[in-house]
């Protein structure tokens, strides 16, 4: 009986780990026959899990949403990640989710083994969550977007951008949180190009679909694309400034949403950003306290030349 129970838990963990499984894949993972898999799936259905099955070459099993939230099976790393994530959510990064996050965190901590509880507490004590850094996102909208990404389904939504309200149809790829704002990175079907959207300005128009094949994209590439889009393309001026310091030394002083740092060599890096005020950009870069060279646009170099003349005159001793 114990062996069957353990096998059921392993089967449930597999079904929860991804969207679709074939019977042969499950049988191989569990080292049982296809008949045993079918019997175990039926046992899970009796316990209240919604598991759909289909036959044929593309047939298989899928764990679907039910009427209630069933127990989730988490490994050690997943449990710690969920606990820390709930702590961040409780700090107010998503609108209206603070109090439910506290309740969920309390339930999770009751079931965490002592060894994991200590790891979670250590992270929480060492971390300060700066709430209110950016606009809050409707959690329902965020869930719809995340589901479309997970299921590889096209997403249609209304978007409030700099040029007004538009309706977009995209292939959603990633949600990226910069520490202040949530962004959706997607392939815009009308523009036939990558686009970055602020999640707080998205109003989904369900249902999602049809399904698409996701483009090859690493998490690092997704983050870089969002930083480029946020720090540059949305502004009147796209700027490049060569900073006379290593990228690693400046990474902690330049927030991700400000732009992209590209290492050039061990002593310099390129800061790619965007701005509505070149004077504001000069002020920001000057406060870094490192030497710099304006690369683009030409207007930035002209402004620096003009400022240099003004400052040189201001540094002259006063006339008697």
Secondary structure, DSSP 8 states (H G I E B T S, - for coil): -HHHHHHHHHHHHHHHHSS-B-HHHHHHHHTS-HHHHHHHHHHHHHTT-EEEEE-STT-EEEEE--SS-------HHHHHHHHHHHHHHHTTSEET-HHHHHHHHHHHHHHS-HHHHHHHHHHHHH----TTSS--EEHHHHHHHHHHHHHTB-EEEEEEETTEEEEEEEEEEEEEE-SS-EEEEEEETTTTEEEEEEGGGEEE-S----B-------HHHHHHHHHHIIIIITSSEEEEEEESS-HHHHTTTS-GGGEEEEE-SSS-EEEEEEES-HHHHHHHHHTTTS-EEEEE-HHHHHHHHHHHHHHHHHTS----
